[in-house]
Every structure is written in C-alpha cells, then in structure tokens.
Amino acid sequence: EVVAEGVETHEQRESLIAGGCNIMQGYLFSRPVTKAKVIEFIKKYKGGVSL
C-alpha cells in the first residue's frame, strides 16, 4: 500500500493513482474536522463506517 498525505488537487490525485497510490488524504477530500464532528459522523453512520 502507498499512502499520500496533503492531496489538494485533482491533478495530484490522478498522478498519484497513476503511480500506484491507493490511499490518500488531504483538502481535496475533506478539510480538518473537530473531534466532535468525527464522533457525530460515526454515530450517524454506525455500522457502515470502518476506521
């Protein structure tokens, strides 16, 4: 597995995919969220989310 952090553009994403990266995080996918928002999300989608 290859993990990329700090992905901010679609171009970066496409380049990483082409290079074999299969796990990414960054502003392209989500801005930082508070602990409270993460807990709220997990409760809302409990059973359908794997962390």
Protein Blocks (a to p, Z undefined) as FASTA:
>chain_A
ZZdehiabfklmmmmmmnopabdcdjkloccddfklmmmmmmmmgojacZZ
